[in-house]
Amino acid sequence: MTTSLARFSVRRPVIVLLIWLAVVGAGFTVGVGVFERLVGDVGVVPGSESDRASDLGETLAPEPERITAVVSGIDAADPAVTAAIDRVSADVRAMPGVADVSPPVPAPETGRAVLFTVTMDLADGADEVAGQAAERIRAGTGLAGGTVTVSGGSLSEDEFSEQAARDVARAEIFSTPIMLLLLLIVFGGLLAAGLPLIIAVVGVGGTFGLLFAFSQVTDVSVYSIQIVTMLAVGLAVDYALLIVYRFREERAIDPEVGAAVLRTAGTAGRTVLFSGLTVAVALAGLTVFPDPFLRSMGIAGTAVVLLDMLAALTLLPALLALFGKRIKARAPRPASAGVFARLARIVQRRPLVTALTVLAAMLFIAIPVLDMRLAAGDARLLPATTQTRALYDELAVHFPDEVRPDEVSAIVPDAATATMLRDQIQTMPGVREVEVSALGNLTLVQADVDQPQQDAVAQAVRDLPGDKLAGGDAARLIDYRGMLAERLPWAIALVALGTLVLLFLFTGSIVLPIKAVLTNLLSIGAALGAVVWVFQQGHLGLAPLDGTNLTVPVLVAAIAFGLSVDYEVFLLSRMRERWLAGARPEVAVAEGLQLTGRIVTAAALLLAVVFAGFVAGGFVPIRSIGLGLVLAVLLDATIVRMLLVPATMTLLGRYNWWAPAWLARIHARIGLTETENAPAPELVSVR
C-alpha cells in the first residue's frame, strides 16, 4: 500500500501537490469558519442530572449577566470614597442595558475595600454591556492609592478562553525558533528541515476543514484547536524525520532518487502507516466521552494524525521526487557500532537489574497519582495578572464569604417536598444554611456548605429519596466522575484492543504488543504523578490547589499513549528488520536500538520543545498538559526506550517474536511488516 502510494506520488508529483494545495486552501479559507462555531464548555456531561437541573433553572429563572467590582486599598468609611463610588454607580446605572447597581458594601474583615455588583438586563447584548460597564467603572473610580478590580460573568469566561489562547500563542512563539534550529541541526540542510513544516501546515489546514464539517453536527471545543495545532507540528516532525532519514540512507546505497523513495516507502513508510494508525486509535478513544472538550479533542486529534500520516505517505514522496537530489545522502556505517548499540550492550549485561531499577524509578515518580483528586477549578487557575484572578484574591482577603463554593442545590416539584428536603439537609455535616425559594412552578432548595464537606453533601442530597434534580458545581463534578468511571473502561478497551491488533499485524508477535501497552502505562503514570506533585500538591514554588483539573488526566494519557506507541513502532521496525535478516535476538535488539536511537531521541527532543511552551503559560490546565506531555515524551524516549525496552526484550529473547501457530498463519496472510521482500542491508546511515 505505502509503496503504491509512493509510486503514484513519484510519477505524478505535480498532481499530488495540487491535491494537497486544494486541501490546505479549503482548510484556511472555508475551514477557518470553525472558529465562529467553537464552544467553551469544559467538564460538562450533556443529559446528566446536573445538566438537566442547570437547563431547567435557566429556563424557569434565567440568571442575568452580573459583574462584581472591588475597590481596595482605601478607607471604606471615608466620605470621599463613598461619594466617588456613588457617582460611578449612578453613571453605570444610567447606561442602556444595565438593570441595577447594588449599594456599596464595605469590607467587614479589613475595612479597606468596597464591593458592589452590576446586573444587566435579560436581553441580547448583555455581554457587551457588561464589558462597557466594567470600563466605565475602571475609568470612574480612580481614587488615590486605590485599586479597582472588575470581573465576573462573561468577563471571566472570556478571560479563561483568552488566557488559553495566549498561552498557546506564546508556546508557538517560544518553540518555533528553537524547533527550526533543531531541525536544521538534525536534518543538516534547509530544504530537508523545511519538509516537516510543510507537512505540519498541511495537517493544520486540513484539520480546520474537517473540524468545520464536524461542527455542523456536533460541538467542537475552543481548546481542541489550540492543542491540536501543536500536535500537528509534533507528529509532522516525527514522520518527516523518519522518512527523510531513511531516504538519505537509501540514497547512500543507490543514489537514484525515484528508487530510493520507493524503498523508503516500503520500509519507513510502512512504519509511518502503522504509527499513524496506532496514534489515531489512541486519540479516537477520547470520542467515547460525552464531554464536548474530550470528544472534540478525540475528533480533532484523530483527524490531524491521519492527515499528517497521509501527507507523509503521499506529499512527502512527491516533494522528495522533485527535490530529493538536493538532499545529501548519508554514508553508511555498521549497525553494530555507535553509542546506542553500546548502551544496549551495557543494558544486556544486567537486563534484570536494569529492568527492576527503571520500574522502581518510574513507579516512584508515579506515586502522587494515588493522591489525584479531580476538580473543576476556579479563578486560581488563571495568573494573578488577570482581572478574574485578581478579583478572587481581593475577595479572599476582604470578603471571604464571597469566595465560598457554589451552593448544593436541588429542584423539587412542590413546597412540601422542599421543606422535607431542607430539614434533612440541615442535619448534614458542614451545612451552614439552607434556603427555599420559588422557581417558576417548582421549588429550589439551596444549601451553603463548607468546602471539605461539599462533595459528600451533594452526593447525600442526590441519594435522598424523592422526585428532584440535584444541581450545582459539586453535582456537576459528581456527574463527571461518574461519566469517567462508566466510559473510561470502554475507552481503554478500544485503545488497548486497537493497539494490540495493529502491533500484532506489524510485528507478528503477541508478546511485543502486550509489552508495549504495559511499558507505555509507566510513562503515563510517571507523567501524571509529576503533574499532581507540582500543581495539585503545590511544589516548585506553586500554591497547592483543591485538585487536578478534570480534563487533564484523560487528555494527557491519550496523547502520551499515542506518542509512546509512535516511538515503540519506530524502535520495533528496525529490531524486527534485523531479526528477519537473521540476527540473534540480543543482536537484533542492540542494532535496532542503534538504527533508531538517534531518530527517536531527535523526535522526542523536538516534540518536548513543542510542548514545553505550554509549561511557560499562565493557565494551569494548559501548563499541566504541557508538563505531562513533556515528561511523558522525554521519559518514554530515554528511560523506557533506551533502557527498559532493551532489558525486557533481552530477557524475553526469541519469545519477543512468538505467536500461537494459528495467529502466525493469520499474520502470514494479512500482516504487513517493515520490509517487503529483501532483508535489511547490513550497512545503514546512523549519522
C-alpha positions as CSV (number, residue, x, y, z in Angstrom):
1,M,0.0,0.0,0.0
2,T,2.6,2.5,1.0
3,T,4.8,1.6,-2.0
4,S,1.8,2.0,-4.3
5,L,1.0,5.5,-2.9
6,A,4.7,6.5,-3.2
7,R,4.9,5.2,-6.8
8,F,1.9,7.3,-7.8
9,S,3.4,10.3,-6.0
10,V,6.7,9.9,-7.7
11,R,5.2,9.5,-11.1
12,R,2.6,12.3,-10.7
13,P,4.2,14.7,-8.1
14,V,2.5,17.8,-9.6
15,I,-0.9,16.3,-9.3
16,V,-0.2,15.3,-5.7
17,L,1.0,18.8,-4.9
18,L,-2.2,20.3,-6.4
19,I,-4.5,18.0,-4.5
20,W,-2.8,18.9,-1.2
21,L,-2.7,22.6,-2.1
22,A,-6.5,22.4,-2.6
23,V,-6.9,20.7,0.8
24,V,-4.9,23.3,2.5
25,G,-6.6,26.1,0.6
26,A,-10.0,24.9,1.6
27,G,-8.9,24.5,5.2
28,F,-7.5,28.0,5.5
29,T,-10.5,29.6,3.7
30,V,-13.7,27.7,4.4
31,G,-12.3,25.6,7.3
32,V,-11.4,28.6,9.4
33,G,-15.1,29.2,9.8
34,V,-14.9,26.7,12.6
35,F,-13.6,29.4,14.8
36,E,-17.0,31.1,14.8
37,R,-18.7,27.8,15.9
38,L,-16.4,26.8,18.8
39,V,-17.8,26.3,22.3
40,G,-16.0,26.8,25.6
41,D,-17.8,24.1,27.6
42,V,-15.4,22.0,29.7
43,G,-16.3,19.4,32.2
44,V,-19.9,19.1,31.1
45,V,-21.9,15.8,30.8
46,P,-24.8,16.5,28.4
47,G,-28.0,14.9,29.6
48,S,-26.8,14.3,33.2
49,E,-28.9,15.2,36.2
50,S,-26.8,18.3,37.0
51,D,-27.0,19.4,33.3
52,R,-30.8,18.9,33.3
53,A,-31.1,20.9,36.5
54,S,-29.0,23.7,35.1
55,D,-31.1,23.8,31.9
56,L,-34.3,23.8,33.9
57,G,-33.1,26.6,36.2
58,E,-32.1,28.7,33.2
59,T,-35.5,28.2,31.6
60,L,-37.6,28.9,34.6
61,A,-35.5,31.7,36.2
62,P,-32.7,32.7,33.9
63,E,-29.8,34.3,35.6
64,P,-29.0,37.8,34.4
65,E,-25.4,38.8,33.4
66,R,-23.7,40.2,36.5
67,I,-20.3,41.6,37.2
68,T,-18.6,42.4,40.5
69,A,-16.3,45.4,41.3
70,V,-14.0,45.7,44.3
71,V,-12.2,49.0,45.1
72,S,-9.4,48.1,47.6
73,G,-6.5,49.9,49.3
74,I,-8.8,52.7,50.5
75,D,-10.6,53.6,53.7
76,A,-14.1,52.2,53.2
77,A,-15.5,54.7,55.8
78,D,-14.0,57.8,54.1
79,P,-16.9,60.0,52.8
80,A,-14.8,60.9,49.7
81,V,-14.6,57.2,48.8
82,T,-18.4,56.8,49.3
83,A,-19.1,59.8,47.2
84,A,-16.8,58.7,44.4
85,I,-18.4,55.2,44.2
86,D,-21.9,56.7,44.4
87,R,-21.1,58.9,41.4
88,V,-19.8,55.9,39.4
89,S,-22.8,53.7,40.4
90,A,-25.2,56.4,39.2
91,D,-23.3,56.7,35.9
92,V,-23.3,53.0,35.3
93,R,-26.9,52.6,36.4
94,A,-27.9,55.1,33.7
95,M,-26.3,53.1,30.9
96,P,-28.6,51.4,28.5
97,G,-28.9,47.7,29.2
98,V,-28.0,48.0,32.9
99,A,-30.8,46.8,35.2
100,D,-29.3,47.6,38.6
101,V,-26.2,48.5,40.6
102,S,-26.1,47.3,44.2
103,P,-25.3,49.6,47.1
104,P,-21.6,49.6,48.0
105,V,-20.7,47.1,50.8
106,P,-17.6,47.9,53.0
107,A,-15.2,45.0,53.8
108,P,-16.2,43.6,57.2
109,E,-12.9,41.9,57.7
110,T,-10.5,44.8,56.9
111,G,-12.4,48.0,56.3
112,R,-10.0,48.6,53.4
113,A,-12.3,47.7,50.4
114,V,-15.7,48.3,49.0
115,L,-17.7,45.9,46.9
116,F,-20.7,46.4,44.5
117,T,-22.3,44.5,41.7
118,V,-23.8,45.5,38.4
119,T,-26.7,43.5,36.9
120,M,-27.6,43.7,33.2
121,D,-31.0,43.4,31.6
122,L,-32.1,40.0,30.3
123,A,-31.6,40.8,26.7
124,D,-29.2,40.1,23.8
125,G,-26.0,42.1,24.0
126,A,-25.7,41.8,27.8
127,D,-22.1,40.6,27.4
128,E,-21.2,43.7,25.5
129,V,-22.9,45.9,28.1
130,A,-21.0,44.1,30.9
131,G,-17.7,45.0,29.1
132,Q,-18.7,48.6,28.7
133,A,-19.8,48.8,32.4
134,A,-16.5,47.4,33.5
135,E,-14.6,50.0,31.5
136,R,-16.8,52.8,32.9
137,I,-16.1,51.6,36.5
138,R,-12.4,51.4,36.0
139,A,-12.3,54.9,34.5
140,G,-14.6,56.4,37.1
141,T,-13.3,55.1,40.4
142,G,-9.7,56.4,40.2
143,L,-9.2,57.1,43.9
144,A,-5.8,58.0,45.2
145,G,-4.0,54.9,46.3
146,G,-7.0,52.6,45.4
147,T,-7.1,49.6,43.2
148,V,-10.1,48.8,41.0
149,T,-10.8,45.2,40.0
150,V,-13.8,44.2,37.9
151,S,-14.7,40.8,36.6
152,G,-17.3,38.0,36.7
153,G,-19.9,36.6,34.3
154,S,-18.9,36.7,30.7
155,L,-15.8,38.8,31.5
156,S,-14.4,35.8,33.4
157,E,-15.4,33.3,30.7
158,D,-13.7,35.4,28.1
159,E,-10.5,35.6,30.2
160,F,-10.4,31.9,30.6
161,S,-10.6,31.4,26.8
162,E,-8.3,34.3,26.0
163,Q,-5.7,33.1,28.5
164,A,-5.7,29.6,27.0
165,A,-5.3,31.1,23.5
166,R,-2.5,33.4,24.7
167,D,-0.7,30.5,26.3
168,V,-0.8,28.5,23.0
169,A,0.3,31.5,21.0
170,R,3.2,32.1,23.5
171,A,4.1,28.4,23.2
172,E,4.3,28.7,19.5
173,I,6.5,31.8,19.7
174,F,8.7,30.1,22.2
175,S,9.0,26.8,20.4
176,T,9.1,27.7,16.8
177,P,12.6,29.3,16.6
178,I,14.1,26.5,18.8
179,M,12.4,23.9,16.7
180,L,13.7,25.4,13.5
181,L,17.2,25.5,14.8
182,L,17.0,21.9,15.9
183,L,15.5,20.8,12.6
184,L,18.5,22.4,10.8
185,I,20.9,20.6,13.1
186,V,19.1,17.2,12.8
187,F,18.4,17.3,9.0
188,G,21.7,19.1,8.1
189,G,20.1,21.3,5.4
190,L,17.5,24.0,4.9
191,L,15.4,22.0,2.4
192,A,15.2,18.8,4.4
193,A,14.4,20.8,7.6
194,G,11.6,22.6,5.8
195,L,9.8,19.3,4.9
196,P,8.3,18.7,8.3
197,L,6.9,22.3,8.4
198,I,5.2,21.7,5.1
199,I,3.6,18.5,6.4
200,A,2.6,20.4,9.6
201,V,0.9,23.2,7.6
202,V,-1.0,20.6,5.6
203,G,-2.1,18.8,8.7
204,V,-3.3,22.0,10.4
205,G,-5.1,23.3,7.3
206,G,-6.8,20.0,6.6
207,T,-7.9,19.6,10.2
208,F,-9.6,23.0,10.1
209,G,-11.6,21.8,7.2
210,L,-12.6,18.6,8.9
211,L,-13.5,20.3,12.1
212,F,-15.6,22.8,10.3
213,A,-17.5,19.8,8.8
214,F,-17.8,18.2,12.3
215,S,-19.0,21.5,13.8
216,Q,-22.1,21.2,11.6
217,V,-23.3,18.1,13.6
218,T,-21.5,18.3,17.0
219,D,-19.9,20.7,19.4
220,V,-16.2,21.5,18.9
221,S,-14.3,22.9,21.9
222,V,-12.2,26.0,21.5
223,Y,-9.4,24.3,23.4
224,S,-9.2,21.5,20.8
225,I,-8.0,23.9,18.1
226,Q,-5.1,25.1,20.2
227,I,-3.8,21.8,21.3
228,V,-4.3,20.0,18.0
229,T,-2.2,22.7,16.3
230,M,0.8,21.7,18.4
231,L,0.1,18.0,17.9
232,A,0.1,18.6,14.1
233,V,3.5,20.1,14.3
234,G,5.0,17.4,16.5
235,L,3.7,14.5,14.5
236,A,4.7,16.1,11.2
237,V,8.3,16.4,12.6
238,D,8.2,12.7,13.7
239,Y,7.0,11.3,10.4
240,A,9.1,13.5,8.2
241,L,12.2,12.8,10.3
242,L,11.7,9.1,10.0
243,I,11.1,9.2,6.2
244,V,13.8,11.7,5.3
245,Y,16.4,9.8,7.4
246,R,15.5,6.6,5.7
247,F,15.6,8.3,2.3
248,R,19.1,9.5,2.9
249,E,20.1,6.0,3.9
250,E,18.6,4.5,0.8
251,R,20.3,7.1,-1.4
252,A,23.7,6.1,0.1
253,I,23.0,2.6,-1.3
254,D,21.5,3.7,-4.6
255,P,21.6,7.4,-5.5
256,E,18.7,7.2,-7.9
257,V,16.0,9.3,-6.3
258,G,12.9,7.5,-7.5
259,A,14.1,4.1,-6.5
260,A,15.2,5.5,-3.1
261,V,11.8,7.0,-2.5
262,L,10.1,3.7,-3.3
263,R,12.4,1.7,-1.0
264,T,11.8,4.3,1.7
265,A,8.0,3.9,1.3
266,G,8.3,0.2,1.6
267,T,10.2,0.5,4.9
268,A,9.9,3.7,6.8
269,G,6.6,4.4,5.0
270,R,5.1,1.3,6.5
271,T,6.3,2.3,9.9
272,V,4.6,5.7,9.5
273,L,1.4,4.0,8.4
274,F,1.3,1.8,11.5
275,S,2.5,4.6,13.8
276,G,-0.2,6.9,12.5
277,L,-2.9,4.3,12.8
278,T,-2.0,3.5,16.4
279,V,-1.7,7.1,17.5
280,A,-5.1,7.7,15.8
281,V,-6.6,4.8,17.7
282,A,-5.3,6.2,21.0
283,L,-6.8,9.6,20.4
284,A,-10.0,8.1,19.0
285,G,-10.6,6.6,22.5
286,L,-11.5,10.2,23.6
287,T,-14.6,10.1,21.4
288,V,-16.4,7.7,23.7
289,F,-16.7,10.5,26.3
290,P,-19.7,12.8,26.0
291,D,-17.8,15.9,27.4
292,P,-17.5,18.2,24.3
293,F,-13.9,19.0,25.2
294,L,-12.7,15.4,25.3
295,R,-14.8,14.3,22.4
296,S,-13.7,17.2,20.1
297,M,-10.1,16.6,21.2
298,G,-10.6,13.0,20.0
299,I,-12.1,14.1,16.7
300,A,-9.5,16.8,16.1
301,G,-6.6,14.7,17.3
302,T,-7.5,11.7,15.2
303,A,-8.1,13.9,12.1
304,V,-4.7,15.6,12.4
305,V,-2.9,12.3,12.9
306,L,-4.4,10.8,9.8
307,L,-3.8,13.9,7.7
308,D,-0.2,14.1,8.8
309,M,0.2,10.4,8.1
310,L,-1.4,10.7,4.6
311,A,0.7,13.8,3.8
312,A,3.9,12.0,4.9
313,L,3.0,9.0,2.6
314,T,2.0,11.0,-0.4
315,L,3.1,14.6,-0.3
316,L,6.5,13.9,1.1
317,P,7.4,11.3,-1.6
318,A,6.2,13.8,-4.2
319,L,8.5,16.5,-2.7
320,L,11.4,14.1,-2.5
321,A,10.9,13.1,-6.1
322,L,11.1,16.8,-7.1
323,F,13.8,18.0,-4.8
324,G,15.4,14.8,-3.4
325,K,18.6,15.3,-5.4
326,R,19.4,18.3,-3.3
327,I,19.2,16.3,-0.1
328,K,22.5,14.8,0.8
329,A,22.9,11.1,1.3
330,R,24.5,9.7,4.5
331,A,27.5,7.4,4.3
332,P,26.6,4.0,5.7
333,R,28.1,2.8,9.0
334,P,27.9,-0.6,10.6
335,A,24.7,-1.1,12.6
336,S,26.6,-2.7,15.4
337,A,28.7,0.4,16.1
338,G,27.6,3.6,17.8
339,V,26.6,5.0,21.2
340,F,23.1,3.4,21.2
341,A,24.4,-0.1,20.4
342,R,27.0,0.3,23.2
343,L,24.2,1.4,25.6
344,A,22.2,-1.6,24.6
345,R,25.0,-4.0,25.2
346,I,25.6,-2.4,28.7
347,V,21.9,-3.0,29.5
348,Q,22.1,-6.5,28.2
349,R,24.8,-7.5,30.6
350,R,22.4,-6.8,33.5
351,P,19.0,-6.9,32.0
352,L,17.0,-7.9,35.1
353,V,18.7,-5.4,37.3
354,T,18.2,-2.6,34.7
355,A,14.5,-3.5,34.3
356,L,13.8,-3.6,38.0
357,T,15.7,-0.3,38.6
358,V,13.8,1.5,35.9
359,L,10.5,0.0,37.0
360,A,11.1,1.2,40.6
361,A,12.1,4.7,39.5
362,M,9.1,5.1,37.3
363,L,6.7,3.8,39.9
364,F,8.3,6.2,42.5
365,I,7.6,9.2,40.2
366,A,4.1,8.0,39.7
367,I,3.3,7.7,43.4
368,P,1.5,11.1,43.7
369,V,-1.1,9.8,41.2
370,L,-2.6,8.0,44.2
371,D,-3.5,11.4,45.7
372,M,-5.1,12.7,42.5
373,R,-8.4,14.5,43.0
374,L,-10.4,15.7,40.1
375,A,-11.7,19.3,40.4
376,A,-13.4,21.8,38.1
377,G,-11.1,24.6,39.3
378,D,-11.7,28.2,40.0
379,A,-10.1,31.6,39.3
380,R,-6.8,30.3,40.8
381,L,-6.2,28.5,37.5
382,L,-5.5,31.9,36.0
383,P,-2.4,34.1,36.5
384,A,-2.5,36.9,39.0
385,T,-2.3,39.5,36.2
386,T,-5.9,38.7,35.0
387,Q,-8.9,40.6,36.4
388,T,-10.7,37.3,37.3
389,R,-7.8,36.0,39.4
390,A,-7.2,39.5,40.9
391,L,-10.9,39.7,41.9
392,Y,-10.7,36.3,43.5
393,D,-7.7,37.3,45.5
394,E,-9.3,40.6,46.6
395,L,-12.4,38.8,47.7
396,A,-10.5,36.2,49.6
397,V,-8.8,39.0,51.6
398,H,-11.6,41.5,52.1
399,F,-14.8,39.5,51.6
400,P,-14.0,35.8,52.3
401,D,-17.7,34.8,52.3
402,E,-17.9,35.8,48.6
403,V,-15.4,33.1,47.6
404,R,-17.3,30.2,49.2
405,P,-18.1,27.3,47.0
406,D,-21.3,27.2,44.9
407,E,-24.3,26.1,46.8
408,V,-25.5,22.5,46.7
409,S,-29.0,22.7,45.1
410,A,-32.0,20.7,44.2
411,I,-35.1,21.4,42.2
412,V,-38.2,19.8,43.6
413,P,-41.9,19.8,42.4
414,D,-43.6,21.4,45.4
415,A,-43.0,23.4,48.6
416,A,-43.9,20.4,50.9
417,T,-41.2,18.3,49.3
418,A,-38.8,21.2,49.6
419,T,-39.5,21.6,53.3
420,M,-38.8,18.0,54.0
421,L,-35.6,18.1,51.9
422,R,-34.5,21.2,53.7
423,D,-35.0,19.6,57.1
424,Q,-32.9,16.6,56.0
425,I,-30.1,18.7,54.6
426,Q,-29.8,20.9,57.6
427,T,-28.6,17.9,59.7
428,M,-25.8,17.1,57.4
429,P,-22.2,17.9,58.5
430,G,-20.8,21.1,57.0
431,V,-24.1,22.7,56.1
432,R,-24.3,26.3,57.3
433,E,-27.7,27.4,55.9
434,V,-30.5,26.1,53.7
435,E,-32.8,28.3,51.7
436,V,-36.0,27.5,49.9
437,S,-37.3,29.7,47.1
438,A,-39.8,29.6,44.2
439,L,-38.5,28.6,40.8
440,G,-41.4,29.2,38.4
441,N,-43.9,26.5,39.2
442,L,-41.2,24.4,41.0
443,T,-39.2,25.0,44.2
444,L,-35.5,25.5,44.6
445,V,-33.6,24.3,47.6
446,Q,-30.1,25.7,48.1
447,A,-27.6,24.7,50.8
448,D,-24.5,26.7,51.8
449,V,-21.9,24.1,52.6
450,D,-18.3,24.3,53.8
451,Q,-15.7,23.2,51.2
452,P,-14.4,19.9,52.7
453,Q,-17.9,18.5,53.1
454,Q,-19.4,19.8,49.8
455,D,-19.0,16.7,47.7
456,A,-20.3,14.5,50.5
457,V,-23.4,16.7,50.9
458,A,-24.0,16.9,47.2
459,Q,-23.9,13.1,47.0
460,A,-26.1,12.7,50.0
461,V,-28.7,15.1,48.5
462,R,-28.7,13.1,45.3
463,D,-29.1,9.8,47.2
464,L,-32.1,11.1,49.2
465,P,-35.4,9.5,48.1
466,G,-38.0,11.7,46.2
467,D,-38.5,13.4,42.9
468,K,-35.8,16.0,42.5
469,L,-32.9,17.2,40.3
470,A,-29.6,17.8,42.1
471,G,-27.5,20.7,40.7
472,G,-24.6,23.0,41.4
473,D,-20.8,22.7,40.9
474,A,-20.4,19.7,43.2
475,A,-23.2,17.8,41.4
476,R,-21.6,18.5,38.1
477,L,-18.3,17.1,39.4
478,I,-20.1,14.0,40.7
479,D,-21.7,13.5,37.2
480,Y,-18.3,14.0,35.5
481,R,-16.6,11.5,37.8
482,G,-19.4,9.1,37.2
483,M,-19.1,9.6,33.4
484,L,-15.4,8.8,33.6
485,A,-16.0,5.7,35.6
486,E,-18.6,4.5,33.1
487,R,-16.8,5.4,29.9
488,L,-13.1,5.0,30.8
489,P,-13.2,1.2,30.6
490,W,-14.7,1.4,27.1
491,A,-12.0,3.9,26.1
492,I,-9.2,1.8,27.5
493,A,-10.7,-1.3,25.8
494,L,-10.9,0.5,22.4
495,V,-7.4,1.8,22.6
496,A,-5.8,-1.4,24.0
497,L,-7.5,-3.6,21.5
498,G,-6.7,-1.4,18.6
499,T,-3.1,-1.1,19.6
500,L,-2.7,-4.8,20.2
501,V,-4.2,-5.7,16.8
502,L,-2.1,-3.1,14.9
503,L,1.1,-4.0,16.6
504,F,0.4,-7.7,16.0
505,L,-0.1,-7.0,12.3
506,F,3.1,-5.0,12.3
507,T,5.3,-7.4,14.2
508,G,3.7,-10.8,14.0
509,S,4.1,-11.2,17.8
510,I,1.6,-11.1,20.6
511,V,4.3,-10.6,23.2
512,L,5.6,-7.3,21.9
513,P,2.2,-5.6,21.7
514,I,1.3,-6.5,25.3
515,K,4.8,-5.4,26.5
516,A,4.3,-2.1,24.6
517,V,1.0,-1.3,26.3
518,L,2.4,-2.1,29.8
519,T,5.5,0.0,29.3
520,N,3.5,2.9,27.9
521,L,1.5,2.9,31.1
522,L,4.6,3.5,33.1
523,S,5.4,6.7,31.1
524,I,1.8,7.9,31.6
525,G,1.8,7.2,35.3
526,A,5.1,9.0,35.9
527,A,3.9,12.0,33.9
528,L,0.6,12.3,35.7
529,G,2.4,11.8,39.0
530,A,4.6,14.8,38.3
531,V,1.6,16.9,37.3
532,V,-0.1,16.1,40.6
533,W,3.0,16.7,42.6
534,V,3.7,20.1,41.0
535,F,0.2,21.6,40.6
536,Q,-2.2,19.8,42.9
537,Q,0.2,19.3,45.9
538,G,1.9,22.6,45.2
539,H,5.7,22.3,44.7
540,L,8.4,24.2,42.8
541,G,7.1,27.5,44.3
542,L,3.4,27.0,43.4
543,A,0.5,27.1,45.8
544,P,-1.5,23.9,46.2
545,L,-4.9,23.5,44.5
546,D,-8.0,21.7,45.5
547,G,-7.4,19.1,42.8
548,T,-6.2,18.4,39.3
549,N,-8.3,19.9,36.5
550,L,-10.7,17.2,35.5
551,T,-9.8,17.3,31.8
552,V,-6.0,16.9,32.3
553,P,-5.6,13.2,33.2
554,V,-7.6,11.7,30.3
555,L,-6.2,14.0,27.7
556,V,-2.5,13.6,28.8
557,A,-3.0,9.9,29.0
558,A,-4.5,9.6,25.5
559,I,-1.8,11.8,23.8
560,A,1.1,10.3,25.8
561,F,-0.1,6.8,25.0
562,G,-0.3,7.6,21.3
563,L,3.2,9.2,21.2
564,S,4.7,6.3,23.2
565,V,3.3,3.8,20.7
566,D,4.7,6.1,18.0
567,Y,8.2,5.6,19.3
568,E,7.6,1.9,20.0
569,V,6.8,1.3,16.3
570,F,9.9,3.3,15.3
571,L,12.0,1.1,17.5
572,L,10.4,-2.3,16.7
573,S,10.5,-1.7,13.0
574,R,14.3,-1.8,12.9
575,M,14.6,-4.5,15.5
576,R,12.3,-6.8,13.5
577,E,14.2,-5.9,10.4
578,R,17.4,-7.1,11.9
579,W,15.6,-10.2,13.3
580,L,14.3,-11.0,9.8
581,A,17.8,-10.5,8.4
582,G,19.0,-13.4,10.6
583,A,20.5,-11.6,13.6
584,R,20.3,-13.2,17.0
585,P,17.7,-11.8,19.4
586,E,20.1,-9.8,21.5
587,V,21.9,-8.5,18.4
588,A,18.7,-7.5,16.8
589,V,17.8,-5.5,19.9
590,A,21.2,-3.7,20.0
591,E,21.3,-3.0,16.3
592,G,17.7,-1.9,16.2
593,L,18.3,0.5,19.0
594,Q,21.3,1.9,17.2
595,L,19.4,2.4,14.0
596,T,16.5,4.2,15.7
597,G,18.1,5.7,18.8
598,R,19.1,9.0,17.0
599,I,15.7,9.3,15.3
600,V,13.7,8.6,18.5
601,T,15.9,11.0,20.6
602,A,15.7,13.8,18.0
603,A,11.9,13.3,17.6
604,A,11.3,13.3,21.3
605,L,13.5,16.4,21.8
606,L,11.6,18.3,19.1
607,L,8.2,17.2,20.5
608,A,9.4,18.2,24.0
609,V,10.3,21.7,22.7
610,V,6.8,22.0,21.1
611,F,5.0,21.1,24.3
612,A,7.4,22.9,26.6
613,G,6.0,26.2,25.5
614,F,2.7,25.2,27.3
615,V,4.5,25.0,30.6
616,A,5.6,28.6,30.4
617,G,1.9,29.7,30.1
618,G,-0.3,31.1,32.8
619,F,-3.4,28.9,32.6
620,V,-2.9,25.9,35.0
621,P,-4.7,23.3,32.8
622,I,-2.6,24.2,29.8
623,R,0.5,24.2,31.9
624,S,-0.4,20.8,33.4
625,I,-1.0,19.3,29.9
626,G,2.3,20.8,28.8
627,L,4.3,19.4,31.7
628,G,2.6,16.0,31.5
629,L,3.4,15.6,27.8
630,V,6.9,16.9,28.0
631,L,7.7,14.4,30.8
632,A,5.9,11.6,29.1
633,V,7.8,12.1,25.8
634,L,11.2,12.5,27.4
635,L,10.8,9.6,29.9
636,D,9.5,7.3,27.2
637,A,12.1,8.2,24.6
638,T,15.0,7.9,27.1
639,I,14.4,5.8,30.2
640,V,11.8,3.5,28.7
641,R,13.0,3.1,25.1
642,M,16.8,3.1,25.8
643,L,16.8,1.1,29.0
644,L,13.6,-0.7,29.8
645,V,12.8,-1.9,26.3
646,P,16.3,-3.4,25.6
647,A,16.3,-5.0,29.0
648,T,12.9,-6.7,28.7
649,M,13.5,-7.7,25.1
650,T,16.8,-9.3,26.1
651,L,15.1,-11.2,28.9
652,L,12.4,-12.5,26.5
653,G,14.9,-13.4,23.8
654,R,13.2,-15.3,21.0
655,Y,9.9,-15.1,22.7
656,N,9.7,-11.5,21.7
657,W,8.5,-12.7,18.3
658,W,6.3,-15.5,19.4
659,A,2.7,-16.0,18.5
660,P,0.5,-19.1,18.5
661,A,0.5,-21.1,15.3
662,W,-3.0,-20.0,14.3
663,L,-2.2,-16.4,14.8
664,A,1.1,-16.8,12.9
665,R,-0.9,-18.2,10.0
666,I,-3.2,-15.1,10.1
667,H,-0.2,-12.8,10.2
668,A,1.4,-14.6,7.3
669,R,-1.8,-14.0,5.3
670,I,-2.7,-10.4,6.2
671,G,0.1,-9.0,8.3
672,L,2.3,-6.2,7.0
673,T,5.9,-6.0,8.0
674,E,8.6,-3.4,7.7
675,T,10.2,-4.9,4.7
676,E,8.5,-6.3,1.6
677,N,10.9,-8.8,0.1
678,A,14.5,-8.3,0.7
679,P,16.2,-8.4,4.1
680,A,17.6,-5.3,5.6
681,P,21.0,-4.1,4.4
682,E,23.9,-4.7,6.7
683,L,25.1,-1.1,6.5
684,V,22.9,1.9,7.1
685,S,23.4,5.5,7.9
686,V,23.3,6.4,11.6
687,R,24.9,9.9,11.5
